[in-house]
Amino acid sequence: MKKLKASIILLALGLIFSIGMMAQPPRPPLDLNSGGNQAPGGGPTGAPVEPGTGILLILAAAYGLYKMQELRKKSANA
């Protein structure tokens, strides 16, 4: 019962803190005639996706290899 309460509390805290991390809309340009989604200072808005995608693929491949190794060990012991 204590594990369930702790899990629910951790989940609730995670949800509460993640609300503040949601993406914000881009700021309007300083020069109204420039148009587009430009941040003040002229740089592009948004975050790059590439590094996160690469990390996700590497971790997924490592997890798949780990599971295959576990399966081989189980079949060798049986």
mmCIF file of the N, C-alpha and C atoms, coordinates in Angstrom:
data_MODEL
# 
_entry.id   MODEL 
# 
loop_
_atom_site.group_PDB 
_atom_site.id 
_atom_site.type_symbol 
_atom_site.label_atom_id 
_atom_site.label_alt_id 
_atom_site.label_comp_id 
_atom_site.label_asym_id 
_atom_site.label_entity_id 
_atom_site.label_seq_id 
_atom_site.pdbx_PDB_ins_code 
_atom_site.Cartn_x 
_atom_site.Cartn_y 
_atom_site.Cartn_z 
_atom_site.occupancy 
_atom_site.B_iso_or_equiv 
_atom_site.pdbx_formal_charge 
_atom_site.auth_seq_id 
_atom_site.auth_comp_id 
_atom_site.auth_asym_id 
_atom_site.auth_atom_id 
_atom_site.pdbx_PDB_model_num 
ATOM 1   N N  . MET A 1 1  ? 0.823  -1.195  0.000   1.00 0.00 ? 1  MET A N  1 
ATOM 2   C CA . MET A 1 1  ? 0.000  0.000   0.000   1.00 0.00 ? 1  MET A CA 1 
ATOM 3   C C  . MET A 1 1  ? 0.868  1.260   0.000   1.00 0.00 ? 1  MET A C  1 
ATOM 4   N N  . LYS A 1 2  ? 1.999  1.204   0.749   1.00 0.00 ? 2  LYS A N  1 
ATOM 5   C CA . LYS A 1 2  ? 2.884  2.360   0.801   1.00 0.00 ? 2  LYS A CA 1 
ATOM 6   C C  . LYS A 1 2  ? 3.520  2.615   -0.555  1.00 0.00 ? 2  LYS A C  1 
ATOM 7   N N  . LYS A 1 3  ? 3.842  1.535   -1.289  1.00 0.00 ? 3  LYS A N  1 
ATOM 8   C CA . LYS A 1 3  ? 4.433  1.701   -2.612  1.00 0.00 ? 3  LYS A CA 1 
ATOM 9   C C  . LYS A 1 3  ? 3.447  2.368   -3.558  1.00 0.00 ? 3  LYS A C  1 
ATOM 10  N N  . LEU A 1 4  ? 2.189  2.012   -3.461  1.00 0.00 ? 4  LEU A N  1 
ATOM 11  C CA . LEU A 1 4  ? 1.167  2.605   -4.313  1.00 0.00 ? 4  LEU A CA 1 
ATOM 12  C C  . LEU A 1 4  ? 1.021  4.096   -4.022  1.00 0.00 ? 4  LEU A C  1 
ATOM 13  N N  . LYS A 1 5  ? 0.985  4.464   -2.738  1.00 0.00 ? 5  LYS A N  1 
ATOM 14  C CA . LYS A 1 5  ? 0.876  5.873   -2.370  1.00 0.00 ? 5  LYS A CA 1 
ATOM 15  C C  . LYS A 1 5  ? 2.091  6.649   -2.861  1.00 0.00 ? 5  LYS A C  1 
ATOM 16  N N  . ALA A 1 6  ? 3.281  6.074   -2.685  1.00 0.00 ? 6  ALA A N  1 
ATOM 17  C CA . ALA A 1 6  ? 4.501  6.755   -3.126  1.00 0.00 ? 6  ALA A CA 1 
ATOM 18  C C  . ALA A 1 6  ? 4.496  6.922   -4.635  1.00 0.00 ? 6  ALA A C  1 
ATOM 19  N N  . SER A 1 7  ? 4.042  5.914   -5.365  1.00 0.00 ? 7  SER A N  1 
ATOM 20  C CA . SER A 1 7  ? 3.979  5.999   -6.820  1.00 0.00 ? 7  SER A CA 1 
ATOM 21  C C  . SER A 1 7  ? 3.008  7.085   -7.273  1.00 0.00 ? 7  SER A C  1 
ATOM 22  N N  . ILE A 1 8  ? 1.869  7.158   -6.623  1.00 0.00 ? 8  ILE A N  1 
ATOM 23  C CA . ILE A 1 8  ? 0.866  8.166   -6.985  1.00 0.00 ? 8  ILE A CA 1 
ATOM 24  C C  . ILE A 1 8  ? 1.387  9.564   -6.685  1.00 0.00 ? 8  ILE A C  1 
ATOM 25  N N  . ILE A 1 9  ? 2.061  9.730   -5.550  1.00 0.00 ? 9  ILE A N  1 
ATOM 26  C CA . ILE A 1 9  ? 2.611  11.045  -5.194  1.00 0.00 ? 9  ILE A CA 1 
ATOM 27  C C  . ILE A 1 9  ? 3.684  11.460  -6.193  1.00 0.00 ? 9  ILE A C  1 
ATOM 28  N N  . LEU A 1 10 ? 4.575  10.528  -6.551  1.00 0.00 ? 10 LEU A N  1 
ATOM 29  C CA . LEU A 1 10 ? 5.619  10.844  -7.525  1.00 0.00 ? 10 LEU A CA 1 
ATOM 30  C C  . LEU A 1 10 ? 5.029  11.183  -8.881  1.00 0.00 ? 10 LEU A C  1 
ATOM 31  N N  . LEU A 1 11 ? 4.005  10.455  -9.295  1.00 0.00 ? 11 LEU A N  1 
ATOM 32  C CA . LEU A 1 11 ? 3.347  10.746  -10.566 1.00 0.00 ? 11 LEU A CA 1 
ATOM 33  C C  . LEU A 1 11 ? 2.705  12.130  -10.543 1.00 0.00 ? 11 LEU A C  1 
ATOM 34  N N  . ALA A 1 12 ? 2.029  12.465  -9.454  1.00 0.00 ? 12 ALA A N  1 
ATOM 35  C CA . ALA A 1 12 ? 1.384  13.772  -9.341  1.00 0.00 ? 12 ALA A CA 1 
ATOM 36  C C  . ALA A 1 12 ? 2.419  14.892  -9.359  1.00 0.00 ? 12 ALA A C  1 
ATOM 37  N N  . LEU A 1 13 ? 3.516  14.724  -8.628  1.00 0.00 ? 13 LEU A N  1 
ATOM 38  C CA . LEU A 1 13 ? 4.557  15.747  -8.628  1.00 0.00 ? 13 LEU A CA 1 
ATOM 39  C C  . LEU A 1 13 ? 5.182  15.901  -10.015 1.00 0.00 ? 13 LEU A C  1 
ATOM 40  N N  . GLY A 1 14 ? 5.398  14.786  -10.684 1.00 0.00 ? 14 GLY A N  1 
ATOM 41  C CA . GLY A 1 14 ? 5.949  14.849  -12.032 1.00 0.00 ? 14 GLY A CA 1 
ATOM 42  C C  . GLY A 1 14 ? 5.035  15.592  -12.982 1.00 0.00 ? 14 GLY A C  1 
ATOM 43  N N  . LEU A 1 15 ? 3.736  15.350  -12.873 1.00 0.00 ? 15 LEU A N  1 
ATOM 44  C CA . LEU A 1 15 ? 2.782  16.049  -13.737 1.00 0.00 ? 15 LEU A CA 1 
ATOM 45  C C  . LEU A 1 15 ? 2.724  17.542  -13.423 1.00 0.00 ? 15 LEU A C  1 
ATOM 46  N N  . ILE A 1 16 ? 2.780  17.866  -12.148 1.00 0.00 ? 16 ILE A N  1 
ATOM 47  C CA . ILE A 1 16 ? 2.717  19.276  -11.749 1.00 0.00 ? 16 ILE A CA 1 
ATOM 48  C C  . ILE A 1 16 ? 3.928  20.032  -12.275 1.00 0.00 ? 16 ILE A C  1 
ATOM 49  N N  . PHE A 1 17 ? 5.117  19.444  -12.106 1.00 0.00 ? 17 PHE A N  1 
ATOM 50  C CA . PHE A 1 17 ? 6.325  20.135  -12.546 1.00 0.00 ? 17 PHE A CA 1 
ATOM 51  C C  . PHE A 1 17 ? 6.471  20.141  -14.060 1.00 0.00 ? 17 PHE A C  1 
ATOM 52  N N  . SER A 1 18 ? 5.896  19.171  -14.742 1.00 0.00 ? 18 SER A N  1 
ATOM 53  C CA . SER A 1 18 ? 6.030  19.139  -16.195 1.00 0.00 ? 18 SER A CA 1 
ATOM 54  C C  . SER A 1 18 ? 5.141  20.173  -16.881 1.00 0.00 ? 18 SER A C  1 
ATOM 55  N N  . ILE A 1 19 ? 4.124  20.648  -16.214 1.00 0.00 ? 19 ILE A N  1 
ATOM 56  C CA . ILE A 1 19 ? 3.249  21.657  -16.804 1.00 0.00 ? 19 ILE A CA 1 
ATOM 57  C C  . ILE A 1 19 ? 4.041  22.925  -17.110 1.00 0.00 ? 19 ILE A C  1 
ATOM 58  N N  . GLY A 1 20 ? 4.975  23.286  -16.252 1.00 0.00 ? 20 GLY A N  1 
ATOM 59  C CA . GLY A 1 20 ? 5.784  24.475  -16.466 1.00 0.00 ? 20 GLY A CA 1 
ATOM 60  C C  . GLY A 1 20 ? 6.789  24.325  -17.590 1.00 0.00 ? 20 GLY A C  1 
ATOM 61  N N  . MET A 1 21 ? 7.040  23.101  -18.031 1.00 0.00 ? 21 MET A N  1 
ATOM 62  C CA . MET A 1 21 ? 8.030  22.850  -19.067 1.00 0.00 ? 21 MET A CA 1 
ATOM 63  C C  . MET A 1 21 ? 7.439  22.836  -20.470 1.00 0.00 ? 21 MET A C  1 
ATOM 64  N N  . MET A 1 22 ? 6.156  23.057  -20.605 1.00 0.00 ? 22 MET A N  1 
ATOM 65  C CA . MET A 1 22 ? 5.527  23.002  -21.922 1.00 0.00 ? 22 MET A CA 1 
ATOM 66  C C  . MET A 1 22 ? 6.048  24.113  -22.816 1.00 0.00 ? 22 MET A C  1 
ATOM 67  N N  . ALA A 1 23 ? 6.027  23.862  -24.118 1.00 0.00 ? 23 ALA A N  1 
ATOM 68  C CA . ALA A 1 23 ? 6.574  24.807  -25.097 1.00 0.00 ? 23 ALA A CA 1 
ATOM 69  C C  . ALA A 1 23 ? 5.784  26.101  -25.091 1.00 0.00 ? 23 ALA A C  1 
ATOM 70  N N  . GLN A 1 24 ? 6.513  27.172  -25.299 1.00 0.00 ? 24 GLN A N  1 
ATOM 71  C CA . GLN A 1 24 ? 5.908  28.496  -25.354 1.00 0.00 ? 24 GLN A CA 1 
ATOM 72  C C  . GLN A 1 24 ? 5.803  28.935  -26.811 1.00 0.00 ? 24 GLN A C  1 
ATOM 73  N N  . PRO A 1 25 ? 4.806  29.733  -27.151 1.00 0.00 ? 25 PRO A N  1 
ATOM 74  C CA . PRO A 1 25 ? 4.713  30.226  -28.534 1.00 0.00 ? 25 PRO A CA 1 
ATOM 75  C C  . PRO A 1 25 ? 5.878  31.166  -28.830 1.00 0.00 ? 25 PRO A C  1 
ATOM 76  N N  . PRO A 1 26 ? 6.265  31.289  -30.107 1.00 0.00 ? 26 PRO A N  1 
ATOM 77  C CA . PRO A 1 26 ? 7.374  32.177  -30.441 1.00 0.00 ? 26 PRO A CA 1 
ATOM 78  C C  . PRO A 1 26 ? 7.027  33.632  -30.165 1.00 0.00 ? 26 PRO A C  1 
ATOM 79  N N  . ARG A 1 27 ? 8.053  34.392  -29.798 1.00 0.00 ? 27 ARG A N  1 
ATOM 80  C CA . ARG A 1 27 ? 7.851  35.814  -29.526 1.00 0.00 ? 27 ARG A CA 1 
ATOM 81  C C  . ARG A 1 27 ? 7.657  36.566  -30.843 1.00 0.00 ? 27 ARG A C  1 
ATOM 82  N N  . PRO A 1 28 ? 6.878  37.621  -30.835 1.00 0.00 ? 28 PRO A N  1 
ATOM 83  C CA . PRO A 1 28 ? 6.697  38.391  -32.075 1.00 0.00 ? 28 PRO A CA 1 
ATOM 84  C C  . PRO A 1 28 ? 7.999  39.107  -32.428 1.00 0.00 ? 28 PRO A C  1 
ATOM 85  N N  . PRO A 1 29 ? 8.244  39.339  -33.716 1.00 0.00 ? 29 PRO A N  1 
ATOM 86  C CA . PRO A 1 29 ? 9.475  40.029  -34.116 1.00 0.00 ? 29 PRO A CA 1 
ATOM 87  C C  . PRO A 1 29 ? 9.458  41.487  -33.653 1.00 0.00 ? 29 PRO A C  1 
ATOM 88  N N  . LEU A 1 30 ? 10.643 42.022  -33.407 1.00 0.00 ? 30 LEU A N  1 
ATOM 89  C CA . LEU A 1 30 ? 10.731 43.428  -33.005 1.00 0.00 ? 30 LEU A CA 1 
ATOM 90  C C  . LEU A 1 30 ? 10.330 44.343  -34.143 1.00 0.00 ? 30 LEU A C  1 
ATOM 91  N N  . ASP A 1 31 ? 10.744 43.991  -35.353 1.00 0.00 ? 31 ASP A N  1 
ATOM 92  C CA . ASP A 1 31 ? 10.387 44.771  -36.529 1.00 0.00 ? 31 ASP A CA 1 
ATOM 93  C C  . ASP A 1 31 ? 9.135  44.141  -37.143 1.00 0.00 ? 31 ASP A C  1 
ATOM 94  N N  . LEU A 1 32 ? 8.022  44.828  -37.082 1.00 0.00 ? 32 LEU A N  1 
ATOM 95  C CA . LEU A 1 32 ? 6.766  44.258  -37.551 1.00 0.00 ? 32 LEU A CA 1 
ATOM 96  C C  . LEU A 1 32 ? 6.767  44.029  -39.053 1.00 0.00 ? 32 LEU A C  1 
ATOM 97  N N  . ASN A 1 33 ? 7.664  44.650  -39.801 1.00 0.00 ? 33 ASN A N  1 
ATOM 98  C CA . ASN A 1 33 ? 7.717  44.475  -41.246 1.00 0.00 ? 33 ASN A CA 1 
ATOM 99  C C  . ASN A 1 33 ? 8.552  43.271  -41.663 1.00 0.00 ? 33 ASN A C  1 
ATOM 100 N N  . SER A 1 34 ? 9.306  42.658  -40.712 1.00 0.00 ? 34 SER A N  1 
ATOM 101 C CA . SER A 1 34 ? 10.178 41.539  -41.087 1.00 0.00 ? 34 SER A CA 1 
ATOM 102 C C  . SER A 1 34 ? 9.395  40.248  -41.283 1.00 0.00 ? 34 SER A C  1 
ATOM 103 N N  . GLY A 1 35 ? 8.322  40.023  -40.530 1.00 0.00 ? 35 GLY A N  1 
ATOM 104 C CA . GLY A 1 35 ? 7.506  38.825  -40.667 1.00 0.00 ? 35 GLY A CA 1 
ATOM 105 C C  . GLY A 1 35 ? 8.226  37.568  -40.230 1.00 0.00 ? 35 GLY A C  1 
ATOM 106 N N  . GLY A 1 36 ? 7.557  36.435  -40.278 1.00 0.00 ? 36 GLY A N  1 
ATOM 107 C CA . GLY A 1 36 ? 8.171  35.156  -39.937 1.00 0.00 ? 36 GLY A CA 1 
ATOM 108 C C  . GLY A 1 36 ? 8.295  34.942  -38.439 1.00 0.00 ? 36 GLY A C  1 
ATOM 109 N N  . ASN A 1 37 ? 8.794  33.783  -38.080 1.00 0.00 ? 37 ASN A N  1 
ATOM 110 C CA . ASN A 1 37 ? 8.999  33.433  -36.680 1.00 0.00 ? 37 ASN A CA 1 
ATOM 111 C C  . ASN A 1 37 ? 10.440 33.714  -36.293 1.00 0.00 ? 37 ASN A C  1 
ATOM 112 N N  . GLN A 1 38 ? 10.770 34.949  -36.095 1.00 0.00 ? 38 GLN A N  1 
ATOM 113 C CA . GLN A 1 38 ? 12.121 35.331  -35.693 1.00 0.00 ? 38 GLN A CA 1 
ATOM 114 C C  . GLN A 1 38 ? 12.097 35.789  -34.250 1.00 0.00 ? 38 GLN A C  1 
ATOM 115 N N  . ALA A 1 39 ? 13.045 35.275  -33.490 1.00 0.00 ? 39 ALA A N  1 
ATOM 116 C CA . ALA A 1 39 ? 13.187 35.714  -32.110 1.00 0.00 ? 39 ALA A CA 1 
ATOM 117 C C  . ALA A 1 39 ? 13.903 37.052  -32.093 1.00 0.00 ? 39 ALA A C  1 
ATOM 118 N N  . PRO A 1 40 ? 13.727 37.826  -31.038 1.00 0.00 ? 40 PRO A N  1 
ATOM 119 C CA . PRO A 1 40 ? 14.486 39.072  -30.952 1.00 0.00 ? 40 PRO A CA 1 
ATOM 120 C C  . PRO A 1 40 ? 15.977 38.780  -31.059 1.00 0.00 ? 40 PRO A C  1 
ATOM 121 N N  . GLY A 1 41 ? 16.665 39.481  -31.895 1.00 0.00 ? 41 GLY A N  1 
ATOM 122 C CA . GLY A 1 41 ? 18.067 39.211  -32.145 1.00 0.00 ? 41 GLY A CA 1 
ATOM 123 C C  . GLY A 1 41 ? 18.265 38.553  -33.490 1.00 0.00 ? 41 GLY A C  1 
ATOM 124 N N  . GLY A 1 42 ? 17.198 38.119  -34.142 1.00 0.00 ? 42 GLY A N  1 
ATOM 125 C CA . GLY A 1 42 ? 17.276 37.606  -35.491 1.00 0.00 ? 42 GLY A CA 1 
ATOM 126 C C  . GLY A 1 42 ? 17.477 36.109  -35.619 1.00 0.00 ? 42 GLY A C  1 
ATOM 127 N N  . GLY A 1 43 ? 17.653 35.367  -34.539 1.00 0.00 ? 43 GLY A N  1 
ATOM 128 C CA . GLY A 1 43 ? 17.870 33.924  -34.635 1.00 0.00 ? 43 GLY A CA 1 
ATOM 129 C C  . GLY A 1 43 ? 16.582 33.165  -34.852 1.00 0.00 ? 43 GLY A C  1 
ATOM 130 N N  . PRO A 1 44 ? 16.661 31.944  -35.377 1.00 0.00 ? 44 PRO A N  1 
ATOM 131 C CA . PRO A 1 44 ? 15.454 31.144  -35.563 1.00 0.00 ? 44 PRO A CA 1 
ATOM 132 C C  . PRO A 1 44 ? 14.907 30.653  -34.227 1.00 0.00 ? 44 PRO A C  1 
ATOM 133 N N  . THR A 1 45 ? 13.622 30.419  -34.166 1.00 0.00 ? 45 THR A N  1 
ATOM 134 C CA . THR A 1 45 ? 13.014 29.921  -32.934 1.00 0.00 ? 45 THR A CA 1 
ATOM 135 C C  . THR A 1 45 ? 12.916 28.410  -32.981 1.00 0.00 ? 45 THR A C  1 
ATOM 136 N N  . GLY A 1 46 ? 12.692 27.805  -31.848 1.00 0.00 ? 46 GLY A N  1 
ATOM 137 C CA . GLY A 1 46 ? 12.538 26.359  -31.775 1.00 0.00 ? 46 GLY A CA 1 
ATOM 138 C C  . GLY A 1 46 ? 13.823 25.680  -31.333 1.00 0.00 ? 46 GLY A C  1 
ATOM 139 N N  . ALA A 1 47 ? 13.706 24.403  -31.010 1.00 0.00 ? 47 ALA A N  1 
ATOM 140 C CA . ALA A 1 47 ? 14.849 23.616  -30.561 1.00 0.00 ? 47 ALA A CA 1 
ATOM 141 C C  . ALA A 1 47 ? 15.178 22.565  -31.607 1.00 0.00 ? 47 ALA A C  1 
ATOM 142 N N  . PRO A 1 48 ? 16.450 22.218  -31.760 1.00 0.00 ? 48 PRO A N  1 
ATOM 143 C CA . PRO A 1 48 ? 16.806 21.172  -32.717 1.00 0.00 ? 48 PRO A CA 1 
ATOM 144 C C  . PRO A 1 48 ? 16.324 19.809  -32.237 1.00 0.00 ? 48 PRO A C  1 
ATOM 145 N N  . VAL A 1 49 ? 15.898 18.976  -33.162 1.00 0.00 ? 49 VAL A N  1 
ATOM 146 C CA . VAL A 1 49 ? 15.359 17.668  -32.825 1.00 0.00 ? 49 VAL A CA 1 
ATOM 147 C C  . VAL A 1 49 ? 16.412 16.578  -33.004 1.00 0.00 ? 49 VAL A C  1 
ATOM 148 N N  . GLU A 1 50 ? 17.379 16.791  -33.841 1.00 0.00 ? 50 GLU A N  1 
ATOM 149 C CA . GLU A 1 50 ? 18.343 15.765  -34.221 1.00 0.00 ? 50 GLU A CA 1 
ATOM 150 C C  . GLU A 1 50 ? 19.061 15.092  -33.052 1.00 0.00 ? 50 GLU A C  1 
ATOM 151 N N  . PRO A 1 51 ? 19.657 15.808  -32.086 1.00 0.00 ? 51 PRO A N  1 
ATOM 152 C CA . PRO A 1 51 ? 20.388 15.106  -31.028 1.00 0.00 ? 51 PRO A CA 1 
ATOM 153 C C  . PRO A 1 51 ? 19.495 14.172  -30.214 1.00 0.00 ? 51 PRO A C  1 
ATOM 154 N N  . GLY A 1 52 ? 18.285 14.601  -29.916 1.00 0.00 ? 52 GLY A N  1 
ATOM 155 C CA . GLY A 1 52 ? 17.384 13.773  -29.131 1.00 0.00 ? 52 GLY A CA 1 
ATOM 156 C C  . GLY A 1 52 ? 16.964 12.516  -29.871 1.00 0.00 ? 52 GLY A C  1 
ATOM 157 N N  . THR A 1 53 ? 16.760 12.631  -31.176 1.00 0.00 ? 53 THR A N  1 
ATOM 158 C CA . THR A 1 53 ? 16.377 11.476  -31.984 1.00 0.00 ? 53 THR A CA 1 
ATOM 159 C C  . THR A 1 53 ? 17.502 10.450  -32.016 1.00 0.00 ? 53 THR A C  1 
ATOM 160 N N  . GLY A 1 54 ? 18.728 10.919  -32.175 1.00 0.00 ? 54 GLY A N  1 
ATOM 161 C CA . GLY A 1 54 ? 19.872 10.013  -32.200 1.00 0.00 ? 54 GLY A CA 1 
ATOM 162 C C  . GLY A 1 54 ? 20.043 9.283   -30.879 1.00 0.00 ? 54 GLY A C  1 
ATOM 163 N N  . ILE A 1 55 ? 19.909 10.006  -29.782 1.00 0.00 ? 55 ILE A N  1 
ATOM 164 C CA . ILE A 1 55 ? 20.029 9.385   -28.457 1.00 0.00 ? 55 ILE A CA 1 
ATOM 165 C C  . ILE A 1 55 ? 18.935 8.349   -28.265 1.00 0.00 ? 55 ILE A C  1 
ATOM 166 N N  . LEU A 1 56 ? 17.715 8.665   -28.672 1.00 0.00 ? 56 LEU A N  1 
ATOM 167 C CA . LEU A 1 56 ? 16.602 7.729   -28.544 1.00 0.00 ? 56 LEU A CA 1 
ATOM 168 C C  . LEU A 1 56 ? 16.865 6.452   -29.339 1.00 0.00 ? 56 LEU A C  1 
ATOM 169 N N  . LEU A 1 57 ? 17.371 6.584   -30.556 1.00 0.00 ? 57 LEU A N  1 
ATOM 170 C CA . LEU A 1 57 ? 17.659 5.405   -31.374 1.00 0.00 ? 57 LEU A CA 1 
ATOM 171 C C  . LEU A 1 57 ? 18.770 4.548   -30.767 1.00 0.00 ? 57 LEU A C  1 
ATOM 172 N N  . ILE A 1 58 ? 19.805 5.189   -30.246 1.00 0.00 ? 58 ILE A N  1 
ATOM 173 C CA . ILE A 1 58 ? 20.900 4.447   -29.615 1.00 0.00 ? 58 ILE A CA 1 
ATOM 174 C C  . ILE A 1 58 ? 20.403 3.694   -28.385 1.00 0.00 ? 58 ILE A C  1 
ATOM 175 N N  . LEU A 1 59 ? 19.618 4.345   -27.552 1.00 0.00 ? 59 LEU A N  1 
ATOM 176 C CA . LEU A 1 59 ? 19.092 3.684   -26.356 1.00 0.00 ? 59 LEU A CA 1 
ATOM 177 C C  . LEU A 1 59 ? 18.141 2.542   -26.713 1.00 0.00 ? 59 LEU A C  1 
ATOM 178 N N  . ALA A 1 60 ? 17.327 2.717   -27.741 1.00 0.00 ? 60 ALA A N  1 
ATOM 179 C CA . ALA A 1 60 ? 16.412 1.655   -28.169 1.00 0.00 ? 60 ALA A CA 1 
ATOM 180 C C  . ALA A 1 60 ? 17.196 0.453   -28.685 1.00 0.00 ? 60 ALA A C  1 
ATOM 181 N N  . ALA A 1 61 ? 18.253 0.690   -29.450 1.00 0.00 ? 61 ALA A N  1 
ATOM 182 C CA . ALA A 1 61 ? 19.066 -0.410  -29.950 1.00 0.00 ? 61 ALA A CA 1 
ATOM 183 C C  . ALA A 1 61 ? 19.762 -1.136  -28.808 1.00 0.00 ? 61 ALA A C  1 
ATOM 184 N N  . ALA A 1 62 ? 20.281 -0.397  -27.835 1.00 0.00 ? 62 ALA A N  1 
ATOM 185 C CA . ALA A 1 62 ? 20.950 -1.015  -26.682 1.00 0.00 ? 62 ALA A CA 1 
ATOM 186 C C  . ALA A 1 62 ? 19.960 -1.865  -25.878 1.00 0.00 ? 62 ALA A C  1 
ATOM 187 N N  . TYR A 1 63 ? 18.751 -1.357  -25.690 1.00 0.00 ? 63 TYR A N  1 
ATOM 188 C CA . TYR A 1 63 ? 17.738 -2.109  -24.954 1.00 0.00 ? 63 TYR A CA 1 
ATOM 189 C C  . TYR A 1 63 ? 17.348 -3.376  -25.709 1.00 0.00 ? 63 TYR A C  1 
ATOM 190 N N  . GLY A 1 64 ? 17.213 -3.282  -27.023 1.00 0.00 ? 64 GLY A N  1 
ATOM 191 C CA . GLY A 1 64 ? 16.879 -4.455  -27.822 1.00 0.00 ? 64 GLY A CA 1 
ATOM 192 C C  . GLY A 1 64 ? 17.972 -5.503  -27.757 1.00 0.00 ? 64 GLY A C  1 
ATOM 193 N N  . LEU A 1 65 ? 19.232 -5.086  -27.816 1.00 0.00 ? 65 LEU A N  1 
ATOM 194 C CA . LEU A 1 65 ? 20.345 -6.035  -27.696 1.00 0.00 ? 65 LEU A CA 1 
ATOM 195 C C  . LEU A 1 65 ? 20.368 -6.692  -26.323 1.00 0.00 ? 65 LEU A C  1 
ATOM 196 N N  . TYR A 1 66 ? 20.091 -5.923  -25.288 1.00 0.00 ? 66 TYR A N  1 
ATOM 197 C CA . TYR A 1 66 ? 20.037 -6.470  -23.929 1.00 0.00 ? 66 TYR A CA 1 
ATOM 198 C C  . TYR A 1 66 ? 18.943 -7.535  -23.815 1.00 0.00 ? 66 TYR A C  1 
ATOM 199 N N  . LYS A 1 67 ? 17.779 -7.240  -24.354 1.00 0.00 ? 67 LYS A N  1 
ATOM 200 C CA . LYS A 1 67 ? 16.672 -8.198  -24.282 1.00 0.00 ? 67 LYS A CA 1 
ATOM 201 C C  . LYS A 1 67 ? 16.976 -9.464  -25.088 1.00 0.00 ? 67 LYS A C  1 
ATOM 202 N N  . MET A 1 68 ? 17.628 -9.314  -26.245 1.00 0.00 ? 68 MET A N  1 
ATOM 203 C CA . MET A 1 68 ? 18.000 -10.488 -27.037 1.00 0.00 ? 68 MET A CA 1 
ATOM 204 C C  . MET A 1 68 ? 18.999 -11.348 -26.279 1.00 0.00 ? 68 MET A C  1 
ATOM 205 N N  . GLN A 1 69 ? 19.937 -10.723 -25.582 1.00 0.00 ? 69 GLN A N  1 
ATOM 206 C CA . GLN A 1 69 ? 20.924 -11.462 -24.801 1.00 0.00 ? 69 GLN A CA 1 
ATOM 207 C C  . GLN A 1 69 ? 20.238 -12.209 -23.656 1.00 0.00 ? 69 GLN A C  1 
ATOM 208 N N  . GLU A 1 70 ? 19.284 -11.571 -22.993 1.00 0.00 ? 70 GLU A N  1 
ATOM 209 C CA . GLU A 1 70 ? 18.536 -12.248 -21.941 1.00 0.00 ? 70 GLU A CA 1 
ATOM 210 C C  . GLU A 1 70 ? 17.786 -13.456 -22.471 1.00 0.00 ? 70 GLU A C  1 
ATOM 211 N N  . LEU A 1 71 ? 17.173 -13.305 -23.637 1.00 0.00 ? 71 LEU A N  1 
ATOM 212 C CA . LEU A 1 71 ? 16.408 -14.389 -24.246 1.00 0.00 ? 71 LEU A CA 1 
ATOM 213 C C  . LEU A 1 71 ? 17.317 -15.558 -24.597 1.00 0.00 ? 71 LEU A C  1 
ATOM 214 N N  . ARG A 1 72 ? 18.510 -15.263 -25.108 1.00 0.00 ? 72 ARG A N  1 
ATOM 215 C CA . ARG A 1 72 ? 19.472 -16.329 -25.432 1.00 0.00 ? 72 ARG A CA 1 
ATOM 216 C C  . ARG A 1 72 ? 19.919 -17.064 -24.185 1.00 0.00 ? 72 ARG A C  1 
ATOM 217 N N  . LYS A 1 73 ? 20.142 -16.330 -23.103 1.00 0.00 ? 73 LYS A N  1 
ATOM 218 C CA . LYS A 1 73 ? 20.549 -16.976 -21.845 1.00 0.00 ? 73 LYS A CA 1 
ATOM 219 C C  . LYS A 1 73 ? 19.459 -17.895 -21.319 1.00 0.00 ? 73 LYS A C  1 
ATOM 220 N N  . LYS A 1 74 ? 18.201 -17.447 -21.408 1.00 0.00 ? 74 LYS A N  1 
ATOM 221 C CA . LYS A 1 74 ? 17.092 -18.267 -20.932 1.00 0.00 ? 74 LYS A CA 1 
ATOM 222 C C  . LYS A 1 74 ? 16.947 -19.537 -21.773 1.00 0.00 ? 74 LYS A C  1 
ATOM 223 N N  . SER A 1 75 ? 17.103 -19.406 -23.096 1.00 0.00 ? 75 SER A N  1 
ATOM 224 C CA . SER A 1 75 ? 16.951 -20.577 -23.956 1.00 0.00 ? 75 SER A CA 1 
ATOM 225 C C  . SER A 1 75 ? 18.126 -21.529 -23.801 1.00 0.00 ? 75 SER A C  1 
ATOM 226 N N  . ALA A 1 76 ? 19.317 -21.031 -23.454 1.00 0.00 ? 76 ALA A N  1 
ATOM 227 C CA . ALA A 1 76 ? 20.476 -21.904 -23.248 1.00 0.00 ? 76 ALA A CA 1 
ATOM 228 C C  . ALA A 1 76 ? 20.347 -22.665 -21.927 1.00 0.00 ? 76 ALA A C  1 
ATOM 229 N N  . ASN A 1 77 ? 19.727 -22.059 -20.927 1.00 0.00 ? 77 ASN A N  1 
ATOM 230 C CA . ASN A 1 77 ? 19.558 -22.721 -19.631 1.00 0.00 ? 77 ASN A CA 1 
ATOM 231 C C  . ASN A 1 77 ? 18.400 -23.699 -19.615 1.00 0.00 ? 77 ASN A C  1 
ATOM 232 N N  . ALA A 1 78 ? 17.492 -23.590 -20.543 1.00 0.00 ? 78 ALA A N  1 
ATOM 233 C CA . ALA A 1 78 ? 16.300 -24.453 -20.538 1.00 0.00 ? 78 ALA A CA 1 
ATOM 234 C C  . ALA A 1 78 ? 16.562 -25.812 -21.107 1.00 0.00 ? 78 ALA A C  1 
# 
